[in-house]
Amino acid sequence: MTRFQLKALVVAMAVALPVYAQQTNEPVTQAADQQANQAKENQGTPTKNAADEDVEVVEVTGIRQADLKARDLEREKNGFSSVIATDDIGNFVDQNVAESLRRLPGVTLQRSEGEGKYVSVRGLGPGFVSVNMNGSEMAGVGDDRKVGLDGIPADLLGSIEVLKTLTPDQNLNSIGGTVNVKAISAYDRGKDGLKFKMQNSYSQMREENSPKFSLDGTQFLFDKKVGIGFAVSHENRKTQVDEHRHHSTGELQFYRQDVGLTDEQLDAKSGPEILGPRQLEVRREIANRTRKAAAVNLEFKPNELNYFYIKGNFTEYSDEDIAQREFYDFQDAGSYGNGEIAYVNGQSKEFILTDIDVFHQYFIQGGDNKTRTFSFGGENKFGETWAIDYEFAKSKSTDSSVGDHRVQFRERDLIVYGKGGRDYTDAKVVTPEYAAELGGYAYDPENSIFGTSGSGDASDLNNWAFDNLFLEDGTRTDDLKNAEINLTKDFFLKHLNYIKVGIAGSKRTHVRNKDRWSFDPSASDCDGNQECIDVVNSSLADYPNSMQPGGIFQYPFEDKETVDYMSRIGRQTTASATNGEVSVDSTKEDYTLTEDTKAAYVMAEMPVNDDLTVIAGVRWVETEFASDGYLSLENDDFEFNGAGTGSLDIAIPLPEASIKYSEYFPSVHIRYEPSNEILVRGAIWTSFTRPSFKQARGFAKFDSDIELCPPGTDNCDDSQGSASVRQLQDYILGSDNTLDVGNPNLVAMSSINYDASIGWYPNKDLFMEAAIFYKDIENFIVDVNGISMSLEDLPLSLPINQVTQFVIPQDLVLNNVNITLNGKKATVMGVELSYNQYFENGLFVQSNMTLLDSEAQLDETIRVDKVPLPDQADTTANLTLGWENETYSARLIANYRSDIFEEVGACPAAVDASDVKGCKTWADRYQAPMKTLDFKAKYKLNKHLSFYFDAINLTDQSDLRYFVGNEMSGGNLLYQKEEYGRTYQLGLDYKFY
């Protein structure tokens, strides 16, 4: 038994055994019988587990009563949770599911394209949080397990729960918490109803309108034996996001001037050295999304003993996206000694580089994302003490894109100025005269010290040559099937209400398949077609172009019609340009993984007295995981005599990797309610979080700037112009190449969770709650950048013997390996506070705050010092100030989230902490703090018609990620910054009955 199992079992038994010691087989008194019957009612009918309890319907009107309904739902749960309920006409107080969730204690939001998408709970990131639909796990097509809530319209749902402590009858794949979105139910709503909603949103940055329509309702039939809940929704959403980012690599670059120096100065490495950005991509995403959704919930209660249901949900969004990109590849300058670093300023951290290419890309992509969830099940009671419930659920998510295409223009060998900061990276093309002046040396145009660099003119669009056509089709599929059956036996004993046992299983298949072609078309591939030849030989000046508004780009862009035309004409060169071969781009990201799980549990509810109840049990979970993938090496920039760059592209299938592991997860939950005003909860429970698909899938990918070393020398470079194909077969792959590698050997993180809370409900107008929690995590999962690792020590067996183009030694040690690993231990400790109050004059306050501290210890081969647990925020807070009466309501909503530690830079014990190139703590990456302010107002014209207005992100907050940096960088350096602006929404609700 592992330390985790033993420690958890001992703690759980220590709490549970005293309860068992008090049990008796004496006849049940009338009061005890009433208590037992009440306990049976508290289990919920009809349901399959505590996450789906049926509760007494509360007729509500307005924000205050929606909040009151949520409090009632929370009090009835077996575990500690937060709930969002609908108002009197079935609306959430927010129009987006994720936006609603971030109002809850300890819940924060990650955005995508300005819309709330992923949820963090108690400071732990989306990777620690599972998302369920009606109690069953939802599928998701991304490389991460996290499920985006932006695809689920709030109009489809009846309530949203965030479960923060889990009992053994629930899926324990969640250290942070579980979000359970529940479909509209006639029995939950308790009445017939039909509602129509119409809304228009306006994006300030996009300057476009986004209409939305929805219809939902509930209907009882056959004397309430049949209940139907249904909803349909349609939205056309138009957004724009402006972005500055560090492109694809997580590495920074060291710069020291090596132009205009004497040999002695070069040898002495005179002059300051700085740490700066390796790349800059300026990007604009213009997205048009059509989102359709439908849900139906058919429930059948023929009598009090039997209940059956069929539930289905369908969401689909179709994207038409345009991405415009300006890309400065600073790393083209290479390392010190290549004579391409023209200027470095140790104080201002400015630099000038030569031989830099600037790329101009226009990407058009579309796609359909469909998610279908379907479940059927029921609950049957037989005898007086037995009940069985069961469910089969299937969730399938598919993302497909056909005909994505991109054209690229490039201006080569430019002299580029750069400077990095926390929330910006500057880049601009400069003249040779300017570079020489700053560098402190003379410039002779007839005998340029820069060679051919700077001889062109980037402002002349004739110099921007069409040099790359990118074509892509692809699909992603996540297919998840779940089945479970639970058996409950009620006991009429003084200290035992029921025993519940169950089994569950799931089968998952996750597939990513992309077909990509990225090549430089040649006139010789046009088969004499003059129109094709003209396109292949064209420049940006040959097409209509214009500067984009907003001032983020320095050069104009062609229009969409031009990109479509160039792609259509250039497509005919594909077969000839690629020699009919499958591109490495078409295989390097492909993978198939399977994941089968089994689970079994037993739990019991034991009343100690009228006020105190204990639930104790244990769940066993087994996981079997397998993945395939590719070893890929793509030589985008490698140059040598006698062959093009593509001849060194490599993609070799990896052998399937698999792992199987299992664990026991015990827990004890205590509920103490000494009065109607006080509710105390305590729990010691255990859970786990599996690695993401991206982290655990099998793959090994070398960076596109490959360095090879001639035999017997250390003159490694990405340009070996004098070498022939035959000579390259003796060259050796250099140690400074970057390798991204998956880790199928990862095991799930396990956590012992300690929770305690006290809620005070003095009246309907005041609610206060305080909770403390502590998580003791083993085998925590962390993404690590830039560690040194031998190929022999990788978690994958690489087929390097199949690489014949050059030599990859089996014992090669790489200095820049990006990998995901299991760490040793991590702890999280926090406090969660809530305060809601409503006043007689209509004013109200809704507020909560979560404060936590975390600490993680990695293996000393990765990092010596302790770090915060990745993906967690130390402070989250929400404050709503509002006023409402029967006709009007208005709210001002403030949200705050502190910074989040995202990725670890390597600093192993074998490296001196003063060695800045070996100890890469400067590569630690954070997401910056976020503060947002929203305003929402509603006017109820009559009992049927109401209007609402929302103003979102009034603070114009952007999403910022940055490298920590150090003194050599002048502090933090930008990794990514997204700006999406403000959004305004105006809508109406019409309630037919």
Secondary structure, DSSP 4 states (H G I P E B T S, - for coil): --HHHHHHHHHHHHHHHHHHHT---PPPPHHHHHHHHHHHHHH-TT-SSGGG---------HHHHHHHHHHHHHHTSSS-EEEEE--TTS--SSSBHHHHHTTSTTEEEEEETTEEEEEEETTB-GGGEEEEETTEEPP--SSSS---GGGSBGGGEEEEEEESS--TTS----SSEEEEEEE--HHHH-S-EEEEEEEEEEETTTTEEEEEEEEEEEEEETTTTEEEEEEEEEEEEEEEEEEEE-TT----EEEE--SS--HHHHHHT-S-EEEE-S-EEEEEEEEEEEEEEEEEEEEEEEETTEEEEEEEEEEEEEEEEEEEEEEE-GGGG-STTSS-EEEE-TTT-EEEEEEEEEEEEEEEEEEEEEEEEEEEEEEEEETTTEEEEEEEEEEEEEEEEEEEEEEEEEEEEEEEEEEE-SS-EEEEE--HHHHHHHHTS---GGG-TTTTTT-S-TTSGGG-EEEEEEEEEEEEEEEEEEEEEEEEEEEEETTEEEEEEEEEEEEEEEEEEEEEEEE---GGGGTT-HHHHHHHT-BGGGS-EEPPTTS--SS-EE-HHHHHHHHHHHGGGHHHHTTTPPPGGGTTT-EEEEEEEEEEEEEEEEESSSSEEEEEEEEEEEEEEEE--EEEE--SS-EETTB-GGGG-EEEEPPPEEEEEEEEEEEEEEEE-SSSSEEEEEEEEEEEEPPPHHHHS--EEE-SS--EE-TT----BSEETT--HHHHTT-EE-TT-EEEE--TT---EEEEEEEEEEEEEEETTEEEEEEEEEEEEES-EEEEEEEEEEGGGSSS---GGG--SSB--TTPEEEEEEEEEE-SEEEEEEEEEEEEEE-TTSEEEEEEEEEEEEEEE--TTTBSS-BPPTTBBSEEEEEEEEEE-SSEEEEEEEEEE--EEEEEEPB-TTS-TT-TTT--GGG-EEEPPEEEEEEEEEEE-SSSEEEEEEEE-TT---EEEEEEEETTTTEEEEEEEEE---EEEEEEEEE--
